[in-house]
Amino acid sequence: MEEILLVTVVFIFGIVIGSFLNVLIYRIPNDENIAFPASKCQSCQTPLKWWHNIPIISWIILGGKCYFCKEKISMQYPLIEFATGMIAIVLFLKLGLVWYLPIIFMVFVLLFALVMIDFKYMAVPDSLNLLALALAIINPHIIESIQYALMAAGGLILLKYYLEYFLNKEAMGEGDIIVAGTMGALLGFPLFFYALFLSAILAMIPSLIATYTREDKAVPFVPFLAIATFIVYVADKQFMQLAQWLMYG
Ligand SMILES: [Zn+2]
């Protein structure tokens, strides 16, 4: 019973942060202030009332339409709020009520923002990326996390140089390098490599589609790094077992 109550509180906290995440995703790429002004309808610019801003519930009450101009409101808003709530629950169940739970949650929220912004705008804002890295080292193993972050980012920079030398074109952006640092801090080794490997597999799917449909259009890589990081972070024990099994049978 207490567990259900806690999970509910964590979920509500998560969707409130998810609501703020929607603001980040919309305003950061447009260089807008994230705190002011209050939210407006993006069609008719009418400032929203407080009860239009309740995560998930408002969208359902309003039937997915603006209260004033009846223009459709993207389903992306409630979906992102719901997904953020789920991320909060998963991390809570994984870590329990530890002091660094909100920090780890914020790191994944920032990565989630980067995923959406990269998909939508093909951009990775340094502000969010560097903040995620800075927060990712704050945990009981801060010294190790700093070391892992440096190793992961440094390793990826070297990989980038080799790829560029052999492929003779630009490989990986600086956004990817910073995310790698965050991955290193969160996962350590060898889990970092598993996440890197998993992200490459995940990225192959849209890359293959892109090869057949469009002309050499770059596929953003940060979303796959972030998704793989979350999967490996949550299922770390399973990935360690899988690797053991693959290597030693
Ligand atoms: Zn409107």
Residues whose N, C-alpha, C, O or C-beta is under 5 A from the ligand:
A	BS01	ZN	C41 S43 C44 C66 F68 C69 K70 E71
